[in-house]
C-alpha cells in the first residue's frame, strides 16, 4: 500500500476579514416539515436560536409517533459575504448510528442531506439521502 500526502489549498473565500457580528439565524429558525409524507428519514425538524446558537431537533419517521432524536447544536454558515445564515451542519451519534446533516435554505425551502453510517457491526449499508422541508 502506498502512502498519499494531502495538501491544503485555499480559495479567495478563505481571505474573508474577521467580523465580530454574529450570523443572523432567523432564515433557518422554525418548525420544518418534510414535503414527502411517506419519508423513511426525518419527518420534521425544529431549528431554534438559544443564546446566539443554532439548535437542531430531528424527528425520525415512525408511525404513528415520530422518534425524537433529541436537541443538538448545529453550526450555521453564511452565504457569500453576507452575515445571514443560509445553511448549517449538525451531527448525531445514536446507538451505533452516526448521521451527518448538511443543509441549505433558499426561497423558503430547507434542503437537508443526511449521510448515515452504521458503526454497530450490523453490516448494514451506509447511505445518503436528500429531502426537502417547508415551514
Long-range contacts (C-beta under 8 A, 24 or more apart in sequence): 16-81, 19-83, 21-83, 22-52, 22-83, 23-76, 23-77, 23-78, 23-83, 23-84, 23-85, 24-83, 24-84, 24-85, 25-49, 25-54, 25-76, 25-85, 26-85, 27-84, 27-85, 27-86, 27-105, 28-54, 28-76, 28-85, 28-87, 28-88, 28-105, 28-110, 29-54, 30-135, 31-135, 32-110, 32-133, 32-134, 32-135, 33-133, 33-134, 33-135, 34-131, 34-132, 34-133, 35-131, 35-132, 35-133, 35-134, 36-131, 36-132, 39-131, 41-114, 41-129, 41-131, 42-112, 42-114, 42-131, 45-110, 45-112, 45-133, 47-74, 47-88, 54-85, 54-88, 56-88, 56-90, 56-101, 58-92, 58-101, 69-94, 74-101, 95-120, 96-120, 96-121, 96-122, 108-134, 108-135, 109-133, 109-134, 110-134
